[in-house]
Amino acid sequence: MNIDTHQIVSISEANQNFSKVARIVDKNGMVIIFKNNKPKYKLVDIDSDTTIEMTDDEKIDFVAARILRRYHRAFEELAK
């Protein structure tokens, strides 16, 4: 795997300044996060990454499931 040095961050930097890491992903499409001086994680822009293929309906389902998990109690109260 070839890695552009502009796409590398340490795990401590990712932990302390995630918004900076997200900006790098926005600019370059991905970031490789190193742990113990080795590539460990890959953070990608889900809309531009070609290895993750989702239809628009699948993306909506993904986001809807996340919202339902987050606000489950509120939805239960509204259902009463």
PDB file of N, CA, C and O in Angstrom:
ATOM      1  N   MET A   1       0.849  -1.173   0.000  1.00  0.00           N
ATOM      2  CA  MET A   1       0.000   0.000   0.000  1.00  0.00           C
ATOM      3  C   MET A   1       0.896   1.239   0.000  1.00  0.00           C
ATOM      4  O   MET A   1       1.778   1.373   0.848  1.00  0.00           O
ATOM      5  N   ASN A   2       0.670   2.125  -0.937  1.00  0.00           N
ATOM      6  CA  ASN A   2       1.384   3.395  -0.955  1.00  0.00           C
ATOM      7  C   ASN A   2       0.589   4.424  -0.164  1.00  0.00           C
ATOM      8  O   ASN A   2      -0.619   4.573  -0.347  1.00  0.00           O
ATOM      9  N   ILE A   3       1.282   5.125   0.711  1.00  0.00           N
ATOM     10  CA  ILE A   3       0.632   6.114   1.572  1.00  0.00           C
ATOM     11  C   ILE A   3       1.289   7.458   1.357  1.00  0.00           C
ATOM     12  O   ILE A   3       2.507   7.585   1.480  1.00  0.00           O
ATOM     13  N   ASP A   4       0.494   8.458   1.036  1.00  0.00           N
ATOM     14  CA  ASP A   4       0.971   9.832   0.930  1.00  0.00           C
ATOM     15  C   ASP A   4       1.236  10.353   2.340  1.00  0.00           C
ATOM     16  O   ASP A   4       0.394  10.204   3.226  1.00  0.00           O
ATOM     17  N   THR A   5       2.397  10.961   2.550  1.00  0.00           N
ATOM     18  CA  THR A   5       2.743  11.445   3.890  1.00  0.00           C
ATOM     19  C   THR A   5       1.774  12.512   4.393  1.00  0.00           C
ATOM     20  O   THR A   5       1.692  12.744   5.599  1.00  0.00           O
ATOM     21  N   HIS A   6       1.042  13.161   3.498  1.00  0.00           N
ATOM     22  CA  HIS A   6       0.038  14.153   3.918  1.00  0.00           C
ATOM     23  C   HIS A   6      -1.207  13.487   4.487  1.00  0.00           C
ATOM     24  O   HIS A   6      -2.080  14.160   5.036  1.00  0.00           O
ATOM     25  N   GLN A   7      -1.288  12.163   4.356  1.00  0.00           N
ATOM     26  CA  GLN A   7      -2.456  11.431   4.826  1.00  0.00           C
ATOM     27  C   GLN A   7      -2.154  10.614   6.077  1.00  0.00           C
ATOM     28  O   GLN A   7      -2.915   9.712   6.425  1.00  0.00           O
ATOM     29  N   ILE A   8      -1.069  10.917   6.744  1.00  0.00           N
ATOM     30  CA  ILE A   8      -0.672  10.155   7.933  1.00  0.00           C
ATOM     31  C   ILE A   8      -0.848  11.007   9.185  1.00  0.00           C
ATOM     32  O   ILE A   8      -0.428  12.163   9.227  1.00  0.00           O
ATOM     33  N   VAL A   9      -1.472  10.424  10.197  1.00  0.00           N
ATOM     34  CA  VAL A   9      -1.546  11.066  11.514  1.00  0.00           C
ATOM     35  C   VAL A   9      -1.317   9.996  12.573  1.00  0.00           C
ATOM     36  O   VAL A   9      -1.570   8.813  12.346  1.00  0.00           O
ATOM     37  N   SER A  10      -0.843  10.422  13.712  1.00  0.00           N
ATOM     38  CA  SER A  10      -0.661   9.487  14.824  1.00  0.00           C
ATOM     39  C   SER A  10      -2.002   9.287  15.523  1.00  0.00           C
ATOM     40  O   SER A  10      -2.905  10.114  15.403  1.00  0.00           O
ATOM     41  N   ILE A  11      -2.117   8.201  16.240  1.00  0.00           N
ATOM     42  CA  ILE A  11      -3.362   7.931  16.962  1.00  0.00           C
ATOM     43  C   ILE A  11      -3.597   8.992  18.038  1.00  0.00           C
ATOM     44  O   ILE A  11      -4.744   9.351  18.307  1.00  0.00           O
ATOM     45  N   SER A  12      -2.525   9.499  18.657  1.00  0.00           N
ATOM     46  CA  SER A  12      -2.714  10.534  19.679  1.00  0.00           C
ATOM     47  C   SER A  12      -3.207  11.832  19.047  1.00  0.00           C
ATOM     48  O   SER A  12      -4.036  12.527  19.634  1.00  0.00           O
ATOM     49  N   GLU A  13      -2.704  12.167  17.854  1.00  0.00           N
ATOM     50  CA  GLU A  13      -3.190  13.376  17.172  1.00  0.00           C
ATOM     51  C   GLU A  13      -4.656  13.201  16.770  1.00  0.00           C
ATOM     52  O   GLU A  13      -5.454  14.128  16.906  1.00  0.00           O
ATOM     53  N   ALA A  14      -5.007  12.013  16.276  1.00  0.00           N
ATOM     54  CA  ALA A  14      -6.393  11.755  15.894  1.00  0.00           C
ATOM     55  C   ALA A  14      -7.312  11.866  17.105  1.00  0.00           C
ATOM     56  O   ALA A  14      -8.429  12.374  16.999  1.00  0.00           O
ATOM     57  N   ASN A  15      -6.847  11.395  18.239  1.00  0.00           N
ATOM     58  CA  ASN A  15      -7.628  11.445  19.467  1.00  0.00           C
ATOM     59  C   ASN A  15      -7.790  12.882  19.966  1.00  0.00           C
ATOM     60  O   ASN A  15      -8.872  13.267  20.410  1.00  0.00           O
ATOM     61  N   GLN A  16      -6.736  13.662  19.896  1.00  0.00           N
ATOM     62  CA  GLN A  16      -6.759  15.012  20.455  1.00  0.00           C
ATOM     63  C   GLN A  16      -7.348  16.050  19.510  1.00  0.00           C
ATOM     64  O   GLN A  16      -7.852  17.079  19.961  1.00  0.00           O
ATOM     65  N   ASN A  17      -7.291  15.794  18.198  1.00  0.00           N
ATOM     66  CA  ASN A  17      -7.735  16.804  17.248  1.00  0.00           C
ATOM     67  C   ASN A  17      -8.447  16.150  16.073  1.00  0.00           C
ATOM     68  O   ASN A  17      -7.985  16.217  14.934  1.00  0.00           O
ATOM     69  N   PHE A  18      -9.585  15.512  16.367  1.00  0.00           N
ATOM     70  CA  PHE A  18     -10.301  14.786  15.329  1.00  0.00           C
ATOM     71  C   PHE A  18     -10.777  15.709  14.215  1.00  0.00           C
ATOM     72  O   PHE A  18     -10.806  15.296  13.055  1.00  0.00           O
ATOM     73  N   SER A  19     -11.151  16.946  14.533  1.00  0.00           N
ATOM     74  CA  SER A  19     -11.633  17.846  13.483  1.00  0.00           C
ATOM     75  C   SER A  19     -10.542  18.114  12.447  1.00  0.00           C
ATOM     76  O   SER A  19     -10.841  18.258  11.261  1.00  0.00           O
ATOM     77  N   LYS A  20      -9.287  18.183  12.877  1.00  0.00           N
ATOM     78  CA  LYS A  20      -8.168  18.359  11.942  1.00  0.00           C
ATOM     79  C   LYS A  20      -8.052  17.128  11.038  1.00  0.00           C
ATOM     80  O   LYS A  20      -7.853  17.250   9.829  1.00  0.00           O
ATOM     81  N   VAL A  21      -8.179  15.954  11.636  1.00  0.00           N
ATOM     82  CA  VAL A  21      -8.104  14.711  10.861  1.00  0.00           C
ATOM     83  C   VAL A  21      -9.252  14.661   9.852  1.00  0.00           C
ATOM     84  O   VAL A  21      -9.052  14.256   8.707  1.00  0.00           O
ATOM     85  N   ALA A  22     -10.443  15.067  10.266  1.00  0.00           N
ATOM     86  CA  ALA A  22     -11.594  15.079   9.359  1.00  0.00           C
ATOM     87  C   ALA A  22     -11.361  16.040   8.195  1.00  0.00           C
ATOM     88  O   ALA A  22     -11.758  15.746   7.068  1.00  0.00           O
ATOM     89  N   ARG A  23     -10.728  17.174   8.448  1.00  0.00           N
ATOM     90  CA  ARG A  23     -10.411  18.113   7.364  1.00  0.00           C
ATOM     91  C   ARG A  23      -9.430  17.492   6.363  1.00  0.00           C
ATOM     92  O   ARG A  23      -9.547  17.713   5.157  1.00  0.00           O
ATOM     93  N   ILE A  24      -8.478  16.727   6.861  1.00  0.00           N
ATOM     94  CA  ILE A  24      -7.533  16.040   5.966  1.00  0.00           C
ATOM     95  C   ILE A  24      -8.288  15.030   5.106  1.00  0.00           C
ATOM     96  O   ILE A  24      -8.023  14.909   3.910  1.00  0.00           O
ATOM     97  N   VAL A  25      -9.225  14.307   5.711  1.00  0.00           N
ATOM     98  CA  VAL A  25     -10.040  13.354   4.948  1.00  0.00           C
ATOM     99  C   VAL A  25     -10.863  14.095   3.900  1.00  0.00           C
ATOM    100  O   VAL A  25     -10.969  13.645   2.759  1.00  0.00           O
ATOM    101  N   ASP A  26     -11.448  15.233   4.286  1.00  0.00           N
ATOM    102  CA  ASP A  26     -12.224  16.023   3.324  1.00  0.00           C
ATOM    103  C   ASP A  26     -11.366  16.435   2.134  1.00  0.00           C
ATOM    104  O   ASP A  26     -11.837  16.450   0.996  1.00  0.00           O
ATOM    105  N   LYS A  27     -10.123  16.766   2.397  1.00  0.00           N
ATOM    106  CA  LYS A  27      -9.215  17.236   1.340  1.00  0.00           C
ATOM    107  C   LYS A  27      -8.662  16.080   0.500  1.00  0.00           C
ATOM    108  O   LYS A  27      -8.600  16.177  -0.726  1.00  0.00           O
ATOM    109  N   ASN A  28      -8.263  14.992   1.157  1.00  0.00           N
ATOM    110  CA  ASN A  28      -7.541  13.920   0.471  1.00  0.00           C
ATOM    111  C   ASN A  28      -8.333  12.631   0.276  1.00  0.00           C
ATOM    112  O   ASN A  28      -7.876  11.729  -0.427  1.00  0.00           O
ATOM    113  N   GLY A  29      -9.502  12.530   0.882  1.00  0.00           N
ATOM    114  CA  GLY A  29     -10.313  11.331   0.722  1.00  0.00           C
ATOM    115  C   GLY A  29     -10.089  10.259   1.775  1.00  0.00           C
ATOM    116  O   GLY A  29     -10.952   9.408   1.990  1.00  0.00           O
ATOM    117  N   MET A  30      -8.921  10.294   2.440  1.00  0.00           N
ATOM    118  CA  MET A  30      -8.649   9.322   3.495  1.00  0.00           C
ATOM    119  C   MET A  30      -7.478   9.765   4.347  1.00  0.00           C
ATOM    120  O   MET A  30      -6.713  10.653   3.972  1.00  0.00           O
ATOM    121  N   VAL A  31      -7.355   9.130   5.497  1.00  0.00           N
ATOM    122  CA  VAL A  31      -6.230   9.322   6.407  1.00  0.00           C
ATOM    123  C   VAL A  31      -5.839   7.951   6.936  1.00  0.00           C
ATOM    124  O   VAL A  31      -6.695   7.117   7.232  1.00  0.00           O
ATOM    125  N   ILE A  32      -4.552   7.732   7.048  1.00  0.00           N
ATOM    126  CA  ILE A  32      -4.044   6.529   7.685  1.00  0.00           C
ATOM    127  C   ILE A  32      -3.586   6.918   9.088  1.00  0.00           C
ATOM    128  O   ILE A  32      -2.767   7.822   9.251  1.00  0.00           O
ATOM    129  N   ILE A  33      -4.114   6.237  10.091  1.00  0.00           N
ATOM    130  CA  ILE A  33      -3.772   6.535  11.482  1.00  0.00           C
ATOM    131  C   ILE A  33      -2.762   5.491  11.948  1.00  0.00           C
ATOM    132  O   ILE A  33      -3.007   4.286  11.884  1.00  0.00           O
ATOM    133  N   PHE A  34      -1.630   5.987  12.412  1.00  0.00           N
ATOM    134  CA  PHE A  34      -0.552   5.116  12.869  1.00  0.00           C
ATOM    135  C   PHE A  34      -0.655   4.882  14.372  1.00  0.00           C
ATOM    136  O   PHE A  34      -0.955   5.796  15.140  1.00  0.00           O
ATOM    137  N   LYS A  35      -0.402   3.647  14.774  1.00  0.00           N
ATOM    138  CA  LYS A  35      -0.336   3.292  16.188  1.00  0.00           C
ATOM    139  C   LYS A  35       0.973   2.535  16.388  1.00  0.00           C
ATOM    140  O   LYS A  35       1.250   1.559  15.690  1.00  0.00           O
ATOM    141  N   ASN A  36       1.768   2.992  17.341  1.00  0.00           N
ATOM    142  CA  ASN A  36       3.090   2.399  17.585  1.00  0.00           C
ATOM    143  C   ASN A  36       3.945   2.403  16.315  1.00  0.00           C
ATOM    144  O   ASN A  36       4.636   1.429  16.014  1.00  0.00           O
ATOM    145  N   ASN A  37       3.885   3.512  15.580  1.00  0.00           N
ATOM    146  CA  ASN A  37       4.683   3.728  14.367  1.00  0.00           C
ATOM    147  C   ASN A  37       4.363   2.749  13.243  1.00  0.00           C
ATOM    148  O   ASN A  37       5.212   2.489  12.390  1.00  0.00           O
ATOM    149  N   LYS A  38       3.154   2.206  13.233  1.00  0.00           N
ATOM    150  CA  LYS A  38       2.724   1.303  12.170  1.00  0.00           C
ATOM    151  C   LYS A  38       1.329   1.712  11.713  1.00  0.00           C
ATOM    152  O   LYS A  38       0.513   2.132  12.533  1.00  0.00           O
ATOM    153  N   PRO A  39       1.040   1.597  10.415  1.00  0.00           N
ATOM    154  CA  PRO A  39      -0.327   1.894   9.980  1.00  0.00           C
ATOM    155  C   PRO A  39      -1.305   0.925  10.619  1.00  0.00           C
ATOM    156  O   PRO A  39      -1.126  -0.290  10.545  1.00  0.00           O
ATOM    157  N   LYS A  40      -2.341   1.469  11.248  1.00  0.00           N
ATOM    158  CA  LYS A  40      -3.288   0.632  11.983  1.00  0.00           C
ATOM    159  C   LYS A  40      -4.731   0.824  11.505  1.00  0.00           C
ATOM    160  O   LYS A  40      -5.476  -0.147  11.372  1.00  0.00           O
ATOM    161  N   TYR A  41      -5.123   2.074  11.249  1.00  0.00           N
ATOM    162  CA  TYR A  41      -6.503   2.375  10.895  1.00  0.00           C
ATOM    163  C   TYR A  41      -6.541   3.233   9.642  1.00  0.00           C
ATOM    164  O   TYR A  41      -5.600   3.964   9.331  1.00  0.00           O
ATOM    165  N   LYS A  42      -7.661   3.123   8.929  1.00  0.00           N
ATOM    166  CA  LYS A  42      -7.882   3.936   7.738  1.00  0.00           C
ATOM    167  C   LYS A  42      -9.229   4.633   7.898  1.00  0.00           C
ATOM    168  O   LYS A  42     -10.261   3.978   8.048  1.00  0.00           O
ATOM    169  N   LEU A  43      -9.213   5.958   7.864  1.00  0.00           N
ATOM    170  CA  LEU A  43     -10.434   6.743   7.950  1.00  0.00           C
ATOM    171  C   LEU A  43     -10.714   7.279   6.554  1.00  0.00           C
ATOM    172  O   LEU A  43      -9.879   7.964   5.965  1.00  0.00           O
ATOM    173  N   VAL A  44     -11.893   6.963   6.030  1.00  0.00           N
ATOM    174  CA  VAL A  44     -12.224   7.340   4.654  1.00  0.00           C
ATOM    175  C   VAL A  44     -13.490   8.175   4.602  1.00  0.00           C
ATOM    176  O   VAL A  44     -14.344   8.104   5.486  1.00  0.00           O
ATOM    177  N   ASP A  45     -13.588   8.965   3.544  1.00  0.00           N
ATOM    178  CA  ASP A  45     -14.826   9.675   3.230  1.00  0.00           C
ATOM    179  C   ASP A  45     -15.732   8.663   2.542  1.00  0.00           C
ATOM    180  O   ASP A  45     -15.448   8.233   1.424  1.00  0.00           O
ATOM    181  N   ILE A  46     -16.794   8.289   3.186  1.00  0.00           N
ATOM    182  CA  ILE A  46     -17.648   7.210   2.687  1.00  0.00           C
ATOM    183  C   ILE A  46     -18.251   7.545   1.323  1.00  0.00           C
ATOM    184  O   ILE A  46     -18.543   6.639   0.542  1.00  0.00           O
ATOM    185  N   ASP A  47     -18.441   8.825   1.026  1.00  0.00           N
ATOM    186  CA  ASP A  47     -19.023   9.201  -0.262  1.00  0.00           C
ATOM    187  C   ASP A  47     -18.033   9.089  -1.414  1.00  0.00           C
ATOM    188  O   ASP A  47     -18.442   8.883  -2.556  1.00  0.00           O
ATOM    189  N   SER A  48     -16.736   9.222  -1.132  1.00  0.00           N
ATOM    190  CA  SER A  48     -15.764   9.202  -2.222  1.00  0.00           C
ATOM    191  C   SER A  48     -14.938   7.923  -2.289  1.00  0.00           C
ATOM    192  O   SER A  48     -14.201   7.717  -3.253  1.00  0.00           O
ATOM    193  N   ASP A  49     -15.050   7.065  -1.286  1.00  0.00           N
ATOM    194  CA  ASP A  49     -14.262   5.831  -1.286  1.00  0.00           C
ATOM    195  C   ASP A  49     -14.911   4.812  -2.208  1.00  0.00           C
ATOM    196  O   ASP A  49     -16.095   4.504  -2.072  1.00  0.00           O
ATOM    197  N   THR A  50     -14.132   4.292  -3.142  1.00  0.00           N
ATOM    198  CA  THR A  50     -14.680   3.359  -4.126  1.00  0.00           C
ATOM    199  C   THR A  50     -14.810   1.941  -3.577  1.00  0.00           C
ATOM    200  O   THR A  50     -15.499   1.117  -4.177  1.00  0.00           O
ATOM    201  N   THR A  51     -14.167   1.639  -2.453  1.00  0.00           N
ATOM    202  CA  THR A  51     -14.276   0.287  -1.903  1.00  0.00           C
ATOM    203  C   THR A  51     -15.562   0.084  -1.118  1.00  0.00           C
ATOM    204  O   THR A  51     -15.964  -1.047  -0.847  1.00  0.00           O
ATOM    205  N   ILE A  52     -16.204   1.189  -0.754  1.00  0.00           N
ATOM    206  CA  ILE A  52     -17.480   1.107  -0.053  1.00  0.00           C
ATOM    207  C   ILE A  52     -18.558   1.574  -1.020  1.00  0.00           C
ATOM    208  O   ILE A  52     -18.658   2.758  -1.340  1.00  0.00           O
ATOM    209  N   GLU A  53     -19.353   0.634  -1.472  1.00  0.00           N
ATOM    210  CA  GLU A  53     -20.397   0.976  -2.429  1.00  0.00           C
ATOM    211  C   GLU A  53     -21.747   0.855  -1.754  1.00  0.00           C
ATOM    212  O   GLU A  53     -22.137  -0.221  -1.301  1.00  0.00           O
ATOM    213  N   MET A  54     -22.456   1.975  -1.691  1.00  0.00           N
ATOM    214  CA  MET A  54     -23.796   1.986  -1.118  1.00  0.00           C
ATOM    215  C   MET A  54     -24.698   2.776  -2.052  1.00  0.00           C
ATOM    216  O   MET A  54     -24.305   3.800  -2.610  1.00  0.00           O
ATOM    217  N   THR A  55     -25.895   2.282  -2.204  1.00  0.00           N
ATOM    218  CA  THR A  55     -26.883   3.063  -2.936  1.00  0.00           C
ATOM    219  C   THR A  55     -27.349   4.195  -2.024  1.00  0.00           C
ATOM    220  O   THR A  55     -27.080   4.196  -0.823  1.00  0.00           O
ATOM    221  N   ASP A  56     -28.043   5.144  -2.609  1.00  0.00           N
ATOM    222  CA  ASP A  56     -28.575   6.236  -1.785  1.00  0.00           C
ATOM    223  C   ASP A  56     -29.544   5.695  -0.731  1.00  0.00           C
ATOM    224  O   ASP A  56     -29.572   6.191   0.396  1.00  0.00           O
ATOM    225  N   ASP A  57     -30.336   4.682  -1.089  1.00  0.00           N
ATOM    226  CA  ASP A  57     -31.263   4.092  -0.126  1.00  0.00           C
ATOM    227  C   ASP A  57     -30.517   3.435   1.028  1.00  0.00           C
ATOM    228  O   ASP A  57     -30.950   3.530   2.177  1.00  0.00           O
ATOM    229  N   GLU A  58     -29.394   2.766   0.736  1.00  0.00           N
ATOM    230  CA  GLU A  58     -28.597   2.137   1.794  1.00  0.00           C
ATOM    231  C   GLU A  58     -28.000   3.190   2.723  1.00  0.00           C
ATOM    232  O   GLU A  58     -27.943   2.990   3.937  1.00  0.00           O
ATOM    233  N   LYS A  59     -27.555   4.313   2.153  1.00  0.00           N
ATOM    234  CA  LYS A  59     -27.016   5.394   2.979  1.00  0.00           C
ATOM    235  C   LYS A  59     -28.101   5.939   3.905  1.00  0.00           C
ATOM    236  O   LYS A  59     -27.848   6.210   5.079  1.00  0.00           O
ATOM    237  N   ILE A  60     -29.312   6.098   3.367  1.00  0.00           N
ATOM    238  CA  ILE A  60     -30.429   6.590   4.181  1.00  0.00           C
ATOM    239  C   ILE A  60     -30.739   5.600   5.294  1.00  0.00           C
ATOM    240  O   ILE A  60     -30.960   5.998   6.437  1.00  0.00           O
ATOM    241  N   ASP A  61     -30.755   4.306   4.963  1.00  0.00           N
ATOM    242  CA  ASP A  61     -31.011   3.281   5.979  1.00  0.00           C
ATOM    243  C   ASP A  61     -29.942   3.300   7.072  1.00  0.00           C
ATOM    244  O   ASP A  61     -30.258   3.144   8.251  1.00  0.00           O
ATOM    245  N   PHE A  62     -28.692   3.489   6.687  1.00  0.00           N
ATOM    246  CA  PHE A  62     -27.582   3.549   7.631  1.00  0.00           C
ATOM    247  C   PHE A  62     -27.765   4.707   8.611  1.00  0.00           C
ATOM    248  O   PHE A  62     -27.629   4.537   9.823  1.00  0.00           O
ATOM    249  N   VAL A  63     -28.073   5.874   8.077  1.00  0.00           N
ATOM    250  CA  VAL A  63     -28.259   7.060   8.919  1.00  0.00           C
ATOM    251  C   VAL A  63     -29.518   6.910   9.777  1.00  0.00           C
ATOM    252  O   VAL A  63     -29.519   7.288  10.948  1.00  0.00           O
ATOM    253  N   ALA A  64     -30.586   6.361   9.198  1.00  0.00           N
ATOM    254  CA  ALA A  64     -31.825   6.171   9.958  1.00  0.00           C
ATOM    255  C   ALA A  64     -31.595   5.231  11.135  1.00  0.00           C
ATOM    256  O   ALA A  64     -32.100   5.477  12.230  1.00  0.00           O
ATOM    257  N   ALA A  65     -30.844   4.163  10.922  1.00  0.00           N
ATOM    258  CA  ALA A  65     -30.560   3.221  12.015  1.00  0.00           C
ATOM    259  C   ALA A  65     -29.771   3.906  13.121  1.00  0.00           C
ATOM    260  O   ALA A  65     -30.017   3.667  14.303  1.00  0.00           O
ATOM    261  N   ARG A  66     -28.831   4.750  12.745  1.00  0.00           N
ATOM    262  CA  ARG A  66     -28.039   5.480  13.745  1.00  0.00           C
ATOM    263  C   ARG A  66     -28.938   6.416  14.550  1.00  0.00           C
ATOM    264  O   ARG A  66     -28.806   6.499  15.771  1.00  0.00           O
ATOM    265  N   ILE A  67     -29.842   7.114  13.884  1.00  0.00           N
ATOM    266  CA  ILE A  67     -30.756   8.031  14.577  1.00  0.00           C
ATOM    267  C   ILE A  67     -31.678   7.249  15.510  1.00  0.00           C
ATOM    268  O   ILE A  67     -31.913   7.666  16.644  1.00  0.00           O
ATOM    269  N   LEU A  68     -32.196   6.123  15.040  1.00  0.00           N
ATOM    270  CA  LEU A  68     -33.078   5.313  15.885  1.00  0.00           C
ATOM    271  C   LEU A  68     -32.360   4.809  17.129  1.00  0.00           C
ATOM    272  O   LEU A  68     -32.932   4.805  18.219  1.00  0.00           O
ATOM    273  N   ARG A  69     -31.104   4.382  16.970  1.00  0.00           N
ATOM    274  CA  ARG A  69     -30.337   3.934  18.145  1.00  0.00           C
ATOM    275  C   ARG A  69     -30.123   5.081  19.122  1.00  0.00           C
ATOM    276  O   ARG A  69     -30.256   4.910  20.333  1.00  0.00           O
ATOM    277  N   ARG A  70     -29.796   6.235  18.594  1.00  0.00           N
ATOM    278  CA  ARG A  70     -29.462   7.377  19.457  1.00  0.00           C
ATOM    279  C   ARG A  70     -30.686   7.898  20.215  1.00  0.00           C
ATOM    280  O   ARG A  70     -30.587   8.253  21.390  1.00  0.00           O
ATOM    281  N   TYR A  71     -31.827   7.941  19.546  1.00  0.00           N
ATOM    282  CA  TYR A  71     -33.017   8.555  20.145  1.00  0.00           C
ATOM    283  C   TYR A  71     -34.115   7.521  20.440  1.00  0.00           C
ATOM    284  O   TYR A  71     -35.302   7.847  20.430  1.00  0.00           O
ATOM    285  N   HIS A  72     -33.708   6.289  20.697  1.00  0.00           N
ATOM    286  CA  HIS A  72     -34.653   5.200  20.918  1.00  0.00           C
ATOM    287  C   HIS A  72     -35.657   5.521  22.034  1.00  0.00           C
ATOM    288  O   HIS A  72     -36.861   5.318  21.872  1.00  0.00           O
ATOM    289  N   ARG A  73     -35.165   6.008  23.130  1.00  0.00           N
ATOM    290  CA  ARG A  73     -36.063   6.310  24.276  1.00  0.00           C
ATOM    291  C   ARG A  73     -37.091   7.380  23.911  1.00  0.00           C
ATOM    292  O   ARG A  73     -38.262   7.279  24.279  1.00  0.00           O
ATOM    293  N   ALA A  74     -36.652   8.387  23.197  1.00  0.00           N
ATOM    294  CA  ALA A  74     -37.589   9.450  22.799  1.00  0.00           C
ATOM    295  C   ALA A  74     -38.674   8.892  21.881  1.00  0.00           C
ATOM    296  O   ALA A  74     -39.847   9.240  22.022  1.00  0.00           O
ATOM    297  N   PHE A  75     -38.289   8.030  20.947  1.00  0.00           N
ATOM    298  CA  PHE A  75     -39.273   7.431  20.050  1.00  0.00           C
ATOM    299  C   PHE A  75     -40.256   6.536  20.820  1.00  0.00           C
ATOM    300  O   PHE A  75     -41.442   6.490  20.494  1.00  0.00           O
ATOM    301  N   GLU A  76     -39.759   5.830  21.834  1.00  0.00           N
ATOM    302  CA  GLU A  76     -40.651   5.011  22.648  1.00  0.00           C
ATOM    303  C   GLU A  76     -41.676   5.871  23.367  1.00  0.00           C
ATOM    304  O   GLU A  76     -42.847   5.501  23.447  1.00  0.00           O
ATOM    305  N   GLU A  77     -41.252   7.011  23.888  1.00  0.00           N
ATOM    306  CA  GLU A  77     -42.175   7.916  24.565  1.00  0.00           C
ATOM    307  C   GLU A  77     -43.209   8.468  23.597  1.00  0.00           C
ATOM    308  O   GLU A  77     -44.387   8.571  23.937  1.00  0.00           O
ATOM    309  N   LEU A  78     -42.777   8.822  22.400  1.00  0.00           N
ATOM    310  CA  LEU A  78     -43.710   9.355  21.406  1.00  0.00           C
ATOM    311  C   LEU A  78     -44.713   8.303  20.962  1.00  0.00           C
ATOM    312  O   LEU A  78     -45.833   8.640  20.577  1.00  0.00           O
ATOM    313  N   ALA A  79     -44.329   7.037  21.008  1.00  0.00           N
ATOM    314  CA  ALA A  79     -45.209   5.943  20.567  1.00  0.00           C
ATOM    315  C   ALA A  79     -46.317   5.640  21.567  1.00  0.00           C
ATOM    316  O   ALA A  79     -47.276   4.949  21.225  1.00  0.00           O
ATOM    317  N   LYS A  80     -46.209   6.141  22.791  1.00  0.00           N
ATOM    318  CA  LYS A  80     -47.233   5.862  23.825  1.00  0.00           C
ATOM    319  C   LYS A  80     -48.521   6.579  23.537  1.00  0.00           C
ATOM    320  O   LYS A  80     -49.480   6.457  24.299  1.00  0.00           O
TER     321      LYS A  80
END
